[in-house]
Amino acid sequence: MSDRERPTDPEAMMQRLEQMQAEAESMLAKFNELSERLGAEAVEVFSEDGRVRVKLDAEGKVAEIGIDEYAMRARQSLAPTIMALVQEATATHAVKMAQMAQALVGDKIDVMGIVNRDMPDHLRDRARDNLDR
């Protein structure tokens, strides 16, 4: 808003503040609805064979790592598998959050375009597959 557009009388200023509050409340309500619908809770991903899993909490932090007995026997490949799953889970969480942000801001900002540009194709594809499950 430029200086010319700013209201100078107290009544107009109060109306503008009330409008801003209503917009903020509307945005918060929309965010809460999207959180419920898209599930802002944990993200969980599995290895190709299903023997290793990584779960992130709603904030995107590693909450659990699950390893079955057979996977424990293949110790030489376990660390790379876990690292790859953490990357995949993080990408999945990022895509999920970007979807929520895109829904909130509409076409004002291309949030998904930014995520698509900055995320490697293979991770983005795996993340979308995880969200489609």
PyMOL commands that set and color helices and strands:
alter all, ss='L'
color gray80, all
select helices_A, chain A and resi 10-38+69-73+75-105+111-118+121-132
alter helices_A, ss='H'
color red, helices_A
select strands_A, chain A and resi 43-46+52-56+62-67
alter strands_A, ss='S'
color yellow, strands_A
deselect
rebuild
show_as cartoon
